Every structure is written in C-alpha cells, then in structure tokens.
Amino acid sequence: MSGEGLEVFLDELATSKETVVQAASQGRAEEQDIVQITEEGHPWYACLLIVTEVSSIGVKGYLPQPSGENTVQTLSFQQFQRVGRAVITRP
C-alpha cells in the first residue's frame, strides 16, 4: 500500500471510530451493531441483539438462532447498551 493510500485508509478508519464512539456515548447504535438489553423488566433482559434498523425512537434488532429463524425485537434507546460491531469472521 502506498503512503498516500495508507493515509486515506487511516483517515477513514479514524472517522468510522469517531462515529462509533459518538453513537455509543449518546446511547445510540448503528446497523450491524451488537446491543445488550439492559432494562431489567424486559423479558429478554441481558440478551444480545444485532441491530438491523435505527429510527429516531430506538432500534430494531434480531436475536440470532441456530435454526435460522431470527426473532426480532424493537427497543427504545433507554432499553439497551451498545456492545460493539458485529463482524463475520471466517477461518
């Protein structure tokens, strides 16, 4: 990778990290983020979801299931905490 290409990559990486940090600090999330339900009264308390949609009032996310039938939940921003970004890894 050329020096110029590396600088552009690092600039883009810094911008994406800032966006994630800003979203997390505001209690918000982005698509493909992993969030944990933190509202103790919620029936799915402590479950991890992958965000599929973000709106002005909250997020919609799914709980991955081995059977392939993913269960969807809609959460307000007060009901969850952002954990991180969901990334598919392959060996």
C-alpha positions in Angstrom: 0.0 0.0 0.0 1.4 3.4 -0.9 2.0 6.1 1.7 -0.9 8.1 0.3 -3.3 5.1 0.3 -2.3 4.3 3.9 -3.1 7.9 5.0 -6.5 7.8 3.3 -7.2 4.4 5.0 -6.2 5.7 8.4 -8.3 8.8 7.9 -11.4 6.7 7.1 -10.7 4.4 10.0 -10.4 7.3 12.4 -13.7 8.8 11.1 -15.5 5.4 11.5 -14.2 5.0 15.0 -15.3 8.5 15.9 -18.8 7.8 14.6 -19.0 4.6 16.6 -17.7 6.4 19.8 -20.2 9.3 19.3 -23.0 6.8 18.8 -22.1 4.8 21.9 -21.7 8.0 24.0 -25.2 9.0 23.0 -26.6 5.6 23.9 -27.4 5.1 20.2 -26.4 2.4 17.8 -25.9 1.8 14.1 -26.9 -1.0 11.8 -24.9 -4.2 12.4 -24.0 -3.1 16.0 -24.5 -5.6 18.8 -26.6 -4.3 21.7 -27.5 -5.8 25.1 -30.9 -5.3 26.6 -30.3 -3.6 29.9 -33.8 -3.0 31.1 -34.3 -5.5 34.0 -38.1 -5.7 33.4 -37.7 -6.7 29.8 -38.5 -10.4 29.0 -35.2 -10.6 27.1 -33.1 -8.9 29.7 -29.4 -9.4 29.2 -29.8 -10.9 25.6 -27.6 -9.7 22.8 -29.2 -8.5 19.6 -27.8 -7.4 16.2 -29.3 -4.1 15.0 -31.0 -4.1 11.6 -32.7 -0.7 11.7 -32.3 2.5 13.6 -35.0 5.1 14.0 -35.5 8.3 15.9 -37.0 6.5 18.9 -34.9 3.3 19.0 -33.7 0.3 17.1 -35.0 -2.9 15.7 -32.7 -6.0 16.1 -32.7 -9.7 16.0 -31.6 -12.5 18.2 -29.6 -15.0 16.0 -31.0 -18.5 16.3 -29.2 -21.7 15.3 -32.3 -22.8 13.5 -32.1 -19.7 11.2 -35.4 -18.3 12.5 -34.3 -15.0 13.9 -36.6 -13.3 16.5 -37.0 -9.6 16.1 -37.4 -7.0 18.9 -37.9 -3.3 18.8 -36.2 -1.3 21.6 -36.1 2.3 22.7 -32.7 3.8 23.3 -33.2 3.6 27.1 -33.6 -0.2 27.0 -30.2 -1.2 25.7 -26.5 -0.5 25.7 -24.3 -0.8 22.7 -21.7 -3.6 23.0 -19.8 -3.3 19.7 -19.9 -4.0 15.9 -21.0 -7.4 14.6 -18.3 -8.8 12.3 -18.4 -12.1 10.4 -15.1 -13.9 10.8 -14.0 -16.8 8.7 -11.1 -19.2 9.3 
